[in-house]
Amino acid sequence: MNQPQSDSRQDAENKLIRLLYIVLFYLVFGVSEIILALVTIVQSVLNLLSDGPSRSLQEFGQSLSLYIAQIVEYLSYSSDQKPYPFDDWPEAPMKQEQPK
């Protein structure tokens, strides 16, 4: 008869651990928003002062957007997969440039 109590205790511990991860990833989400704002400002300045935005920052922005999406999925319980650093950093395939 100890089995049901230990299962419910384990379940409660898992929920508490998940809650701690949620707090952690919510903080990471806030930092990600600041990084996104900085990338946006730098790209805008580069676009105004040179031939266009930085290709490497475009690639980083795409992977950052996928990372933010992973965080949102974890926070909203849409996914049990924890984002980076518990998984690989997402890499986005670059879109083909449109002719001007």
Secondary structure, 3 states (H helix, E strand, C coil): CHHHHHHHHHHHHHHHHHHHHHHHHHHHHHHHHHHHHHHHHHHHHHHHHCCCCCHHHHHHHHHHHHHHHHHHHHHCCCCCCCCCCCCCCCCCCCCCCCCC
